[in-house]
């Protein structure tokens, strides 16, 4: 296709996005190449104080000169350019382009060369009931010919209509489409929901059916489709609403060639679904982008009232509605949901998963059938706090296992070793009238159990403690400690019988190569640091050198953000180190901690790690003798792919060993407290094999 079929212009900020560089770099190109043999293209228009350039002229300049970091700029340029000479814009233009992409898929051919009448006739033929695209194309009838040519350019650049559609979705922040941008989730969040949904569906009696009753929700269904792409009989259902957001969701599935069935949803949000299914919902949704806690919980209540015994539901919404403290009507609705016994799992998620509001925490609920044979006072809910976790694949896998176990019977739950979650009596959560996560954490330390409950719990703990620990999975790995002179000693880690070397580089070279970044510690008033675990963890020289245990000191997060507005917290995998007389370092595996000066941070670039690995970097620093000069001259080992893969496996198994040990220690501490309190109070007696109520056989 001739790229000049449609007039495409591009602004300086969009040139930076196209070239994958910072905005000032483009201005530098303009000024520095003025007198060169290949000067930067001249602007073609000046609109509202902004220069606009010929998009393809700029793309050719990038390709010919090698500037920027996008070798496919010429193919991608249509996605970053704007059309001139058309009246449609904003959401109207977005809806028209996604409709034309759907029309191209349904007709199976290019759209260029068709006039407005031809395009509307094709739309009427493919969408006779006007469910997904005819209305959108009719609204931009005067511009249809130009938009059709532009649509084909998008497809040519992306090589497939579905890829072009997702590029438009990725641009929702750049083009300020608030309806879609305001509810967009990070990929790790949608992948987590898809993993949970797939696990829940595996326990249902028929083939997997996934339904989203929200207005315009499609991100979660698309994640499920990606995860189960090899399963041919997956059925996805979206609502019958006729608003723009709902029609968009139908177009998205059509462009991806995904079979869709309709879920009849009335104006109140009620729906009818008479087959085994997993219901997925995110609130707020694209069709209702502004919702308060009461509106969200009322929508969840609609789902709760309509799901059957052979149906499950996964809900994602702000933690302010699902887990945090509430007041008034919202609290009453949530309490009723808890009392129903159908709220089987509550998970608080970390910040940063809602792309438009990186500081807002989300939460997840799983609904399922209530245990009819369990008395109200004995009903339980699984609660997990991942507020400070990173949703890595192993974290998600263990969370999915915890949630799957929580849907089973009490015997099945007892047989499962929970990593992140623990069971809480629903009546305790109701009585707290506050944060569900905080209430779930409190009973294990403060609740006093009576004689029958204490005896049963003690028996449970004895059974768990008699279960063999994890096998010696690390026996097949071998790690040799480095010599004091790190630069002279290769890393030797691998499975038994394997040895590989590792190169080393000065830290200054790694900083220059963008493999590492450096962050200084914060100068914090000592009065703001507490000696308890009630706030955000701090890492100072005392923690790094081992003078005090990690996590024994903290700072109130609100106090920190208000008093030190420029302050930053760590990320998972940061290496916190001290120079001093003897170098020391630790790895912050959790993140979200405050580093106290003179401790400092080395952060590995996840996009360009250069063979660096946090635990190895920390070990290299700790192995240094005193008096090694500036820390920038220290050497750090860089692993090859085999060593890095082996070390990752070993660290994962070490983490599971550590978590299992922590769980067993907590169980032993709880058992000790139960027995001591019960025996001292005369309500329990010890036998050779169990703990029983005093006076029973």
C-alpha positions in Angstrom: 0.0 0.0 0.0 1.2 3.5 -0.7 1.8 5.2 2.6 0.8 8.5 1.2 -2.9 7.4 0.8 -3.7 9.1 4.0 -2.2 12.3 5.5 -0.5 11.3 8.8 1.2 13.8 11.1 3.1 13.2 14.3 4.1 15.4 17.2 7.5 15.6 19.0 6.2 13.6 22.1 4.8 10.9 19.8 8.1 10.8 17.9 9.8 10.0 21.2 7.4 7.2 21.8 7.8 5.9 18.3 11.7 5.9 18.6 11.5 4.7 22.2 13.6 7.5 23.6 13.1 10.4 26.1 11.4 13.5 24.8 14.5 15.8 25.1 16.4 13.4 22.8 14.2 14.3 19.8 14.9 18.0 20.4 18.6 17.2 20.5 18.3 15.4 17.2 16.6 18.5 15.6 19.3 20.9 16.8 22.4 18.7 16.2 21.5 17.5 12.7 20.5 20.8 11.2 23.8 21.2 9.2 24.4 17.5 8.6 23.8 15.5 5.4 20.6 14.0 6.9 18.9 16.8 8.9 15.8 16.1 11.0 12.6 16.6 8.9 11.0 20.0 9.0 7.5 20.5 10.6 4.6 20.5 8.1 2.1 22.2 10.4 1.9 24.2 13.6 -1.3 23.6 15.6 -2.0 25.1 19.0 1.6 25.8 19.7 2.7 22.3 18.7 4.8 21.3 15.6 3.5 18.5 13.6 5.7 16.5 11.2 5.1 14.2 8.3 4.9 10.8 10.1 6.4 8.7 7.3 9.2 11.2 6.6 10.2 11.0 10.3 10.0 7.2 10.3 12.2 7.0 7.2 14.7 9.4 8.8 14.8 7.2 11.9 15.3 4.1 9.7 17.9 5.7 7.4 20.0 7.3 10.1 19.7 4.5 12.8 18.5 7.0 15.4 16.3 5.7 18.2 15.7 2.3 19.6 13.0 1.0 17.3 14.2 -0.8 14.2 10.6 -1.2 13.1 9.7 2.5 13.2 8.5 2.5 9.6 6.1 -0.3 10.3 4.9 1.1 13.6 4.5 4.8 12.7 0.8 4.6 11.9 0.0 3.7 15.5 1.7 6.9 16.8 0.5 9.3 14.1 -2.7 11.4 13.8 -4.9 11.8 10.8 -5.7 15.1 9.3 -8.8 16.1 7.3 -11.2 14.1 9.4 -13.8 15.3 11.9 -13.9 12.3 14.2 -11.6 12.3 17.2 -11.3 11.0 20.8 -13.5 8.0 21.7 -15.5 8.4 18.5 -12.4 7.8 16.4 -11.2 4.9 18.7 -14.6 3.2 18.4 -14.5 3.6 14.6 -11.0 2.2 14.2 -11.7 -0.8 16.4 -15.0 -1.4 14.4 -13.1 -1.2 11.1 -10.6 -3.8 12.5 -13.5 -6.1 13.4 -15.0 -5.5 10.0 -11.7 -6.4 8.3 -11.6 -9.7 10.2 -15.2 -10.6 9.5 -14.9 -9.8 5.8 -11.5 -11.4 5.5 -10.1 -8.7 3.2 -8.6 -5.2 3.0 -10.8 -2.2 3.3 -8.9 0.2 1.1 -10.7 1.1 -2.1 -14.2 0.8 -0.5 -16.2 4.0 -0.2 -18.5 4.9 2.7 -21.5 3.2 1.1 -19.6 -0.1 0.5 -18.3 -0.1 4.0 -21.7 0.4 5.6 -23.2 -2.3 3.4 -20.5 -4.7 4.5 -21.0 -3.7 8.1 -24.8 -4.3 7.8 -24.1 -7.7 6.3 -21.7 -8.7 9.0 -23.6 -7.1 11.9 -27.2 -7.4 11.0 -28.4 -7.0 14.6 -26.2 -4.0 15.2 -24.5 -5.6 18.2 -20.9 -4.5 17.7 -19.9 -2.2 14.9 -22.6 -0.8 12.5 -23.6 2.1 14.8 -19.9 3.1 15.3 -19.3 3.2 11.5 -22.5 5.1 10.8 -21.5 7.8 13.2 -18.3 8.6 11.1 -19.7 8.0 7.6 -18.1 11.1 6.0 -14.6 9.9 7.1 -15.0 6.2 6.5 -12.9 6.0 3.3 -9.9 7.7 4.9 -10.3 5.7 8.1 -10.4 2.5 6.2 -7.1 3.3 4.5 -5.6 4.1 7.9 -7.0 0.9 9.4 -5.1 -1.1 6.7 -2.0 0.8 7.5 -2.3 -0.2 11.1 -2.7 -3.8 10.2 0.2 -3.7 7.7 2.4 -2.3 10.5 1.3 -4.9 13.1 1.0 -7.8 10.6 -2.3 -8.9 12.0 -5.6 -7.2 12.9 -5.6 -8.5 16.4 -2.1 -7.1 17.0 -3.2 -3.8 15.6 -6.2 -3.8 17.9 -4.0 -4.4 21.0 -1.7 -1.6 19.9 -4.7 0.7 20.0 -5.4 -0.6 23.5 -1.8 0.0 24.5 -2.2 3.6 23.3 -5.2 4.3 25.6 -3.1 6.3 28.0 -1.4 8.3 25.2 -4.7 9.2 23.6 -6.4 9.9 27.0 -9.3 7.4 26.6 -10.3 7.6 30.3 -13.0 5.0 30.1 -10.5 2.3 29.2 -7.3 3.8 30.7 -8.8 4.4 34.1 -9.5 0.7 34.8 -6.5 -0.8 33.0 -4.7 -3.5 35.0 -1.0 -4.5 34.8 -0.4 -7.7 32.9 0.7 -9.6 36.1 -2.7 -8.8 37.6 -4.7 -10.1 34.7 -2.5 -13.2 34.4 -3.0 -13.9 38.1 -6.8 -13.7 37.8 -6.6 -16.0 34.7 -4.6 -18.6 36.6 -7.0 -18.6 39.5 -10.0 -18.8 37.1 -8.5 -21.7 35.2 -7.8 -23.6 38.5 -11.4 -23.0 39.7 -12.8 -24.1 36.3 -10.8 -27.3 36.5 -12.9 -28.4 39.4 -16.3 -27.9 37.7 -18.2 -30.8 36.2 -18.4 -29.5 32.6 -16.1 -27.7 30.1 -14.8 -24.3 31.1 -17.2 -21.4 30.7 -16.1 -17.9 31.8 -18.5 -15.0 32.0 -18.0 -11.3 32.7 -21.3 -9.5 33.6 -19.7 -6.0 33.9 -20.2 -3.3 31.3 -17.3 -3.5 28.9 -15.0 -5.8 30.8 -12.7 -7.7 28.5 -9.2 -7.6 30.0 -9.8 -10.6 32.3 -11.5 -12.7 29.6 -8.6 -12.0 27.2 -6.2 -13.1 29.9 -8.1 -16.4 30.3 -8.2 -16.8 26.5 -4.4 -16.4 26.3 -3.9 -18.9 29.2 -6.2 -21.5 27.7 -5.4 -20.9 24.1 -4.6 -24.6 23.6 -8.1 -25.6 24.9 -10.4 -25.6 22.0 -13.8 -25.7 23.9 -13.4 -22.6 26.0 -16.6 -20.5 26.1 -16.4 -16.8 26.9 -19.5 -14.8 27.7 -20.0 -11.0 27.9 -23.0 -9.0 28.9 -26.0 -8.0 26.6 -25.6 -4.3 27.4 -25.7 -2.0 24.4 -23.5 0.8 25.7 -20.2 1.7 24.0 -18.1 -0.2 26.4 -20.1 -3.5 26.1 -20.0 -3.2 22.3 -16.2 -2.6 22.4 -15.8 -5.8 24.4 -17.7 -7.8 21.8 -15.5 -6.3 19.0 -12.3 -7.2 20.8 -13.3 -10.9 21.1 -14.4 -10.9 17.4 -11.1 -9.4 16.2 -9.2 -12.1 18.1 -11.4 -14.8 16.6 -12.7 -15.9 20.0 -16.1 -17.7 20.3 -18.4 -15.6 22.4 -21.8 -16.3 23.9 -24.2 -13.7 25.3 -24.9 -13.3 29.0 -28.3 -11.6 29.4 -27.8 -8.8 32.0 -30.7 -6.4 32.8 -30.5 -2.7 33.8 -30.0 -3.5 37.5 -27.0 -5.8 36.8 -28.9 -9.0 37.4 -28.1 -11.9 35.0 -29.1 -15.5 34.4 -26.5 -18.2 34.0 -27.7 -21.8 34.2 -24.5 -23.8 33.6 -21.3 -24.4 35.5 -19.1 -21.3 35.1 -16.5 -19.1 36.5 -17.6 -15.4 36.7 -15.0 -12.8 36.3 -15.5 -9.1 37.3 -13.4 -6.1 37.8 -14.8 -3.0 39.4 -14.9 -0.2 38.4 -15.5 -1.4 34.8 -15.0 0.5 31.5 -18.8 1.1 31.3 -18.9 2.4 34.9 -15.5 4.0 35.5 -16.5 5.8 38.7 -17.8 3.6 41.5 -17.7 4.1 45.3 -17.4 1.2 47.8 -21.1 0.9 48.2 -21.7 0.6 44.5 -18.9 -1.9 44.1 -20.2 -4.1 47.0 -23.8 -3.9 45.7 -22.6 -5.1 42.3 -20.7 -8.0 44.0 -23.9 -8.7 46.0 -25.8 -9.2 42.7 -23.2 -11.8 41.7 -23.4 -13.5 45.1 -27.2 -13.8 45.0 -27.2 -15.3 41.5 -24.3 -17.8 41.5 -25.2 -21.5 41.9 -23.5 -24.3 43.7 -21.6 -25.2 40.5 -20.4 -21.7 39.8 -17.5 -19.7 41.2 -16.6 -16.0 41.0 -13.4 -14.0 41.0 -13.7 -10.3 41.8 -11.0 -7.6 41.5 -11.7 -4.2 43.0 -10.0 -1.5 45.2 -9.0 -2.7 48.6 -10.9 0.3 50.0 -14.1 -1.6 49.2 -13.1 -5.3 49.6 -10.6 -5.4 52.6 -10.2 -2.0 54.3 -12.2 -0.5 57.1 -15.7 0.6 56.0 -18.6 2.6 57.6 -22.3 2.7 57.2 -24.2 1.0 54.4 -21.1 -0.3 52.7 -20.0 -2.1 55.8 -23.4 -3.6 56.2 -23.4 -5.0 52.7 -19.9 -6.5 53.1 -20.9 -8.0 56.4 -23.9 -9.7 54.8 -21.6 -11.1 52.1 -19.4 -12.5 54.8 -22.3 -14.1 56.7 -23.5 -15.9 53.6 -20.5 -18.2 53.8 -19.9 -17.8 50.1 -16.9 -15.5 50.4 -14.3 -18.2 50.4 -11.1 -16.2 49.9 -9.9 -12.6 50.5 -6.6 -11.4 49.1 -5.1 -8.0 49.5 -2.9 -7.2 46.5 0.2 -4.9 46.2 0.1 -1.4 44.9 0.9 -0.6 41.3 -1.5 -3.1 39.6 -3.9 -0.4 38.5 -1.9 1.4 35.9 -3.6 4.8 36.2 -3.3 4.9 40.0 -0.1 3.3 41.0 -0.5 4.0 44.7 -4.0 2.4 44.9 -4.0 -1.1 46.3 -6.4 -3.6 44.9 -7.9 -6.7 46.5 -9.4 -10.0 45.2 -12.4 -12.0 46.3 -13.3 -15.6 45.4 -16.9 -16.6 45.8 -18.1 -20.2 45.9 -20.7 -22.5 47.5 -21.1 -22.2 51.3 -20.6 -25.2 53.5 -24.2 -26.1 54.4 -23.2 -28.6 57.1 -21.0 -26.1 59.0 -22.6 -24.0 61.7 -22.4 -20.2 61.3 -20.1 -19.9 64.3 -17.6 -22.3 62.7 -17.6 -20.9 59.2 -14.2 -19.8 57.9 -12.7 -17.5 55.2 -9.2 -17.7 53.7 -7.4 -14.4 54.1 -4.0 -13.6 52.5 -2.0 -10.3 52.6 0.2 -9.8 49.5 0.3 -6.1 50.1 4.1 -6.1 50.1 4.7 -9.0 47.7 5.8 -9.0 44.1 3.5 -11.1 41.9 6.2 -13.2 40.4 5.2 -16.6 38.8 6.1 -18.6 41.9 4.1 -16.3 44.1 1.1 -16.6 41.8 1.4 -20.3 41.6 1.5 -20.7 45.4 -1.5 -18.3 45.8 -3.5 -20.3 43.3 -2.7 -23.4 45.3 -3.9 -21.7 48.5 -7.1 -20.5 46.9 -7.8 -23.9 45.4 -7.4 -25.5 48.8 -9.7 -23.0 50.4 -12.5 -24.2 48.2 -12.3 -27.7 49.6 -13.5 -29.4 52.7 -12.0 -28.9 56.1 -10.1 -32.2 55.7 -8.7 -31.0 52.4 -7.7 -27.7 53.9 -5.9 -29.4 56.7 -3.9 -31.5 54.2 -2.7 -28.3 52.4 0.4 -26.3 53.5 -0.6 -22.7 53.0 2.2 -20.3 52.0 0.5 -16.9 52.0 -3.0 -17.5 53.4 -4.5 -18.7 56.6 -8.0 -19.5 57.7 -10.0 -17.1 59.8 -13.3 -17.7 61.5 -15.8 -15.6 59.7 -17.3 -14.5 63.0 -14.0 -13.0 64.0 -13.8 -11.0 60.8 -17.4 -9.7 61.4 -16.7 -8.8 65.0 -13.6 -6.7 64.1 -15.7 -4.1 62.1 -12.4 -3.0 60.5 -9.8 -4.2 58.0 -10.4 -7.8 57.1 -6.7 -8.4 56.7 -5.8 -6.9 60.1 -8.6 -8.9 61.7 -7.4 -12.1 60.2 -3.9 -11.5 61.5 -4.9 -10.7 65.0 -6.5 -14.0 66.3 -3.4 -16.1 66.0 -1.6 -13.9 68.5 -4.4 -12.7 70.8 -7.4 -15.0 70.7 -8.0 -17.3 73.7 -9.6 -20.6 72.7 -11.9 -22.5 75.1 -11.5 -26.1 76.1 -13.1 -27.9 73.1 -11.7 -25.5 70.5 -8.3 -25.6 72.1 -8.2 -29.5 72.1 -9.2 -29.7 68.5 -6.8 -27.0 67.4 -4.0 -28.7 69.4 -4.7 -32.0 67.7 -4.6 -30.3 64.3 -1.2 -28.7 65.1 0.2 -32.0 66.4 -0.9 -33.7 63.1 0.7 -30.9 61.0 3.9 -31.0 63.0 4.2 -34.8 62.6 4.1 -34.3 58.8 7.5 -34.7 57.3 9.2 -31.5 56.3 10.2 -30.8 52.7 12.7 -33.3 51.4 16.3 -32.3 50.9 15.7 -30.8 47.5 18.9 -28.8 47.6 21.1 -31.9 47.8 21.5 -31.9 44.1 23.0 -28.4 44.1 26.5 -27.3 45.0 27.7 -23.8 45.7 31.3 -23.0 46.5 32.1 -20.0 48.5 34.1 -17.3 46.7 37.6 -16.6 47.8 38.3 -13.2 49.5 39.7 -11.8 46.2 36.4 -12.0 44.3 37.8 -10.9 41.0 40.2 -13.8 41.0 37.6 -16.5 41.8 35.0 -17.8 39.4 31.5 -18.6 40.6 31.0 -22.4 40.8 27.3 -23.2 41.2 25.4 -25.9 39.5 23.8 -29.3 39.8 26.1 -32.0 41.2 28.8 -32.8 38.8 28.5 -29.6 36.8 30.8 -26.5 37.1 30.8 -23.3 35.2 32.8 -20.1 35.5 31.4 -16.5 35.7 33.0 -13.3 34.5 33.4 -10.3 36.8 33.3 -6.5 36.2 33.9 -3.4 38.3 30.7 -1.9 39.6 31.5 1.4 37.9 31.5 -0.4 34.5 28.1 -2.0 35.4 26.7 1.4 36.3 28.0 2.9 33.0 26.5 0.0 31.1 23.1 0.6 32.7 23.1 -2.9 34.2 23.0 -1.3 37.7 21.6 1.8 39.2 22.6 3.4 42.4 20.3 5.0 45.1 21.6 6.7 48.2 20.0 6.0 51.6 17.7 8.6 53.3 18.7 10.8 56.2 15.9 10.0 58.7 15.4 11.6 62.1 16.1 8.8 64.6 13.0 9.7 66.5 10.9 8.6 63.5 12.2 5.1 63.6 10.3 2.6 65.8 11.5 -0.6 67.3 8.5 -2.7 66.3 7.0 -4.3 63.2 4.0 -2.0 62.9 5.1 0.1 60.0 7.3 0.0 56.9 10.5 -1.9 57.4 13.8 0.0 57.5 17.2 -1.1 56.4 20.1 0.8 58.1 23.7 -0.1 58.7 22.6 -2.1 61.8 20.3 -4.4 59.7 22.8 -4.8 56.9 25.7 -5.7 59.2 23.5 -8.0 61.4 23.7 -6.0 64.6 19.8 -6.0 64.7 17.5 -8.5 63.0 15.9 -7.6 59.6 12.4 -6.2 60.2 12.9 -5.3 63.8 12.7 -1.6 63.1 10.1 0.3 61.1 8.8 3.8 60.2 5.3 4.8 59.8 4.6 5.1 56.0 2.3 8.1 56.3 4.9 9.9 58.4 7.6 9.0 55.9 5.7 10.2 52.9 4.7 13.5 54.6 8.0 14.3 56.2 10.2 13.1 53.4 8.2 13.8 50.2 11.2 13.0 48.0 11.7 9.7 49.7 11.7 6.4 47.9 11.3 2.8 49.0 13.1 -0.3 47.8 12.0 -2.7 45.1 12.1 -6.5 45.3 15.7 -7.7 44.6 17.4 -4.5 45.6 20.9 -5.0 47.2 21.3 -2.8 50.3 24.9 -2.4 51.2 27.3 -0.5 53.5 31.0 0.3 52.9 32.5 1.0 56.4 35.4 -1.0 57.8 34.0 -4.2 56.5 31.7 -4.2 53.5 28.3 -5.8 54.1 25.1 -6.3 52.0 21.7 -7.9 52.1 19.0 -8.6 49.5 15.6 -7.1 50.1 13.4 -9.8 48.6 10.1 -8.1 49.5 10.7 -4.4 48.6 8.8 -1.4 49.9 11.4 -0.7 52.6 13.1 2.5 53.6 16.9 2.6 53.5 18.7 4.7 56.1 21.9 6.5 55.3 24.8 5.6 55.2 23.3 2.3 53.8 22.8 2.5 50.0 21.1 0.6 47.2 22.3 -1.2 44.1 19.4 -2.0 41.8 19.8 -4.5 38.9 18.2 -3.4 35.7 15.5 -6.1 35.0 15.6 -5.3 31.3 19.4 -5.4 31.0 20.7 -7.5 33.9 23.9 -8.3 32.2 24.3 -11.6 34.1 23.9 -9.9 37.5 21.9 -11.7 40.2 21.0 -10.0 43.6 22.1 -12.9 45.9 25.4 -13.2 44.1 26.1 -9.5 44.1 25.4 -9.4 47.9 27.6 -12.4 48.5 30.5 -10.7 46.5 30.2 -7.6 48.6 30.1 -9.5 51.9 33.2 -11.5 50.8 35.3 -8.4 50.3 38.1 -7.8 52.8 38.3 -4.5 54.5 40.2 -1.6 52.9 39.2 -2.4 49.3 38.8 1.3 48.4 35.9 2.9 46.7 32.8 0.7 46.3 32.6 1.6 42.6 35.9 -0.3 42.0 34.5 -3.5 43.7 34.1 -6.4 41.3 30.8 -8.2 40.8 30.3 -11.6 39.1 28.1 -11.9 36.1 26.5 -15.3 35.5 25.9 -17.0 32.2 22.5 -18.4 31.4 23.1 -22.0 32.8 24.4 -20.6 36.1 21.6 -18.1 36.4 18.9 -20.7 35.7 20.4 -23.1 38.2 20.7 -20.4 40.9 17.1 -19.3 40.3 15.9 -22.9 40.8 18.0 -23.3 44.0 16.8 -20.0 45.4 13.2 -20.9 44.7 13.6 -24.1 46.6 15.4 -22.4 49.4 12.4 -20.0 49.7 10.0 -22.9 49.9 12.2 -24.5 52.6 12.3 -21.2 54.5 8.5 -20.7 54.3 7.9 -24.3 55.4 10.2 -23.8 58.4 8.5 -20.6 59.4 5.1 -22.3 59.2 6.2 -25.2 61.4 7.7 -22.8 63.9 4.5 -20.8 64.1 2.5 -24.0 64.6 4.9 -25.1 67.3 4.6 -21.7 69.1 0.8 -21.8 68.9 0.7 -25.4 70.2 3.0 -24.5 73.1 0.8 -21.6 74.1 -2.4 -23.7 73.8 -1.0 -26.5 75.9 0.5 -24.3 78.6 -2.6 -22.2 78.9 -4.9 -25.2 78.9 -2.9 -27.3 81.4 -2.5 -24.3 83.7 -6.2 -23.6 83.6 -7.1 -27.2 84.1 -9.1 -27.5 80.9 -6.6 -29.7 79.0 -4.6 -32.8 79.8 -1.7 -34.4 77.9 -1.5 -38.0 76.8 1.2 -39.9 74.9 -0.4 -39.2 71.5 -2.7 -36.3 71.8 -4.2 -33.4 73.8 -7.7 -33.9 75.2 -10.2 -32.1 77.3 -9.9 -32.8 81.0 -12.4 -35.4 82.1 -13.0 -37.0 78.7 -12.0 -40.6 77.8 
